[in-house]
Amino acid sequence: MTSFWLFLSKVFKFTFGFFDTFGNVLNWILFIVCCTLFTYWCYVLVVKLSGDKDKDYYSPTEGKHPYYDPKIYKKEG
């Protein structure tokens, strides 16, 4: 019976070590992804929209999703 509990103890130690390692790997992956997104965001702000280029910027979704759509919200009465 003692050997069973020793085996179970080894399994728990392995499991917790696995989750600890997996958590560290996942944190590094998320850190790299967030750094990449932040760098791209800075690139867009500095290169594409710097100076007066923001006046020439064309948004591909502009006008397609209006906040107020008169077809949906029309006055009845």
NUKEZA-763295 format. One record per residue (C-alpha): residue number from 1; residue in three letters; y, z, x. Coordinates in steps of 0.05 Angstrom, whole numbers, m for minus. Layout:
BEGIN
NUM,ALA,Y,Z,X
...
END
This chain:
BEGIN
1,MET,0,0,0
2,THR,47,15,58
3,SER,37,m55,86
4,PHE,59,m84,19
5,TRP,125,m45,21
6,LEU,136,m64,94
7,PHE,125,m137,75
8,LEU,173,m130,16
9,SER,224,m99,63
10,LYS,218,m159,110
11,VAL,227,m207,52
12,PHE,290,m171,29
13,LYS,319,m171,100
14,PHE,305,m245,107
15,THR,336,m259,38
16,PHE,400,m221,52
17,GLY,406,m254,121
18,PHE,397,m322,89
19,PHE,451,m309,37
20,ASP,497,m282,90
21,THR,488,m345,133
22,PHE,494,m391,72
23,GLY,558,m355,51
24,ASN,588,m366,120
25,VAL,569,m439,121
26,LEU,598,m449,50
27,ASN,662,m414,71
28,TRP,671,m461,130
29,ILE,657,m522,87
30,LEU,709,m500,35
31,PHE,759,m483,91
32,ILE,752,m553,121
33,VAL,759,m586,52
34,CYS,821,m546,36
35,CYS,852,m561,104
36,THR,839,m635,93
37,LEU,872,m633,24
38,PHE,931,m594,51
39,THR,940,m644,108
40,TYR,937,m703,59
41,TRP,988,m668,14
42,CYS,1035,m658,73
43,TYR,1025,m731,93
44,VAL,1044,m755,23
45,LEU,1106,m710,22
46,VAL,1130,m729,91
47,VAL,1109,m802,100
48,LYS,1107,m831,30
49,LEU,1162,m792,m4
50,SER,1210,m775,54
51,GLY,1281,m797,54
52,ASP,1296,m836,m9
53,LYS,1228,m867,m16
54,ASP,1213,m822,m75
55,LYS,1261,m865,m117
56,ASP,1216,m926,m103
57,TYR,1151,m887,m116
58,TYR,1110,m915,m173
59,SER,1063,m868,m209
60,PRO,1001,m903,m235
61,THR,997,m856,m296
62,GLU,1071,m856,m314
63,GLY,1081,m871,m387
64,LYS,1007,m874,m403
65,HIS,999,m801,m422
66,PRO,1065,m780,m455
67,TYR,1078,m707,m472
68,TYR,1103,m727,m540
69,ASP,1068,m785,m574
70,PRO,1106,m809,m636
71,LYS,1042,m841,m664
72,ILE,1009,m773,m668
73,TYR,1068,m729,m686
74,LYS,1106,m764,m740
75,LYS,1148,m732,m793
76,GLU,1117,m737,m862
77,GLY,1156,m726,m923
END
